């Protein structure tokens, strides 16, 4: 699995999943409750895509986002369980 680190990478992954499932942009947009033009912008990596709508698209594709801690330059990582559970 390759990490997605850019909006273009995210959009390409959505486009690939949509095509793998045999869906047109119109079909996926209808399933996700978003407009086809907005979906097109998401797939091309527009930086201002709304997260809520993007999550709706992922849900319509039966996909989910998983957060993975990437070590920083000093080798330290973030404790994601504390962040997700609301700890500090």
Secondary structure, 3 states (H helix, E strand, C coil): CCCCCCHHHHHHHHHHHHHHCCCCHHHHHHHHCCCHHHHHHHHCCCCCCCHHHHHHHHHHCCCCCCCCCCCCCCCCCCCHHHHHCCCC
